[in-house]
């Protein structure tokens, strides 16, 4: 089956990842105290538009609080939306997050990756990972 090459579209860069939260103040404290992140912008005056922004590399993480009449469902399951952070030294990151009280889960191997999960107070899943060597297709020269 022959396929035409896709037509290039607009050039995108990654902008913002949004994690929904029930209580911005509680979430903000956890992300700052447990993860060591600093919010560069916080909007907490309008209950329909309450959010905080963190810069992580070239990407912005936005914690966006549920509206007063909104029922927010977060299950943190394996199939749920989650963010992935790359670490240069996964063991050091795990140790630091443990010392900060972030309760990271045990480190495990997944193919060429070493990784662990942690969950914010609302149950949002965060995967922290480190590549151990080359990806399988890099090892075979493809």
N, C-alpha and C positions, 0 to 999 in steps of 0.2 A: 504494500500500500504506500503510495507516494503522497507526501504532505508538502504543502508549500511552507517555506520558511515564514515564521511569524513576522509581522510588520512591527518594527520597534515603536514603542509608545513613548509617552513622556518620561523624562529622566526623574526618577523619584529618589529621595533620600528618606531614611526612617525619621519620623517626626516624634510622635508622642505615643506612649503606651498608657492606657487608662486602666486602673484598678478601681472598681467600685468599692465603697466602704459605707458602713452604717453610721459611724461616728468619726468625723474628721479629726477632732481633737485627740481622741484615743489613738487613731491610726497614725497621726502625725508624731505623737510622742513615741510610738513603737518604732517607726521608721528612723527617727532621729536617734533615740537612745539605743535601740537594739542593733540597728544596721549602720549607724554612724553617718547617715545622710543628712544633709541640710536643705530645707526647703528654701527656694529662692523667690517664691511667690505664693502667698496664701490669700484666698478670698473666703471670708467667713461671715459676711454681713447679710447675704441674700440666701435664705434657706433653700431656694430653688437652684442656686448656682454656687455651691460651696465646694471648694477644691484647693489643693496644694500641689505645687510643681517642684520636682527634684531633677537636677541634671545628673545623668549617669552616662559618662562619655559624651557622645554626640546625640544621645537620645534623652528625651524628657519623660519621666514617669509622673503621671498625674493621678493623685488620689481624689476621686470624685465622690462626694457624699450623696447617698440616696436622698431624694426629695421627701418632705414630711409625709406625704400620702403614698409613697412608693414602697411596695414590699420587695425588698432586695433578696434575691436567692443566690447564695454562693455556696458551692458544695466542695470545692477544693479537690475534686476527684481527678483521677489520672487523665480523663478525657476532657477536663475543663480547660478553659483558656488559662494560660499561665505565662510568666515571663522567665527568660533564661538569662543568667548573668555568667559571663566568662571570667574565670579566675586564673591568675598565673600560678598560684600555689594553693591548691584546694585544701590541703591539710591545715595550712596557716589560716585560711579564711574560715574553715570550720572551727578551729580553736578560738579565733577572735570572736566569732558569732556566739559560741558557747559561753565565753567569758562575759559577753555583753548581755546574756540572758535571752538570746533569740531562739533558743531551743532547736538548733538544726538537727535533722534526722540523721541516721547513720550514713556514712559514705558507702557508695556501692559502685561497681563497674558496670558499664554499658557499652559494649563494643570498645572502640578506642577511647572512650570517655571515662573519667572518674567524676562522680557527681553526688550531690545530696540535695534534699528538699528542705525548705522551711516554709512556714505558713504565718501570715500576718494575723492580727486579732480577729479579722473577719473570715479567715479561712482561705484567703487568696494564696495560691500555690506559687512559690518561687523556686526555680531550679538553679543551682549553682554548679557549674561544670568546668572541667579542665580537660583538654585534649592530651592524651598520653601518646606522643609520637605522631606518626602520619596517619591520615585517613586511609582506609583500605584501598581506594582507587589510586592514591598517591604511591603506595608501596608497589603497585604493579605497573607503574609508569603510564597510566592513562590520564 
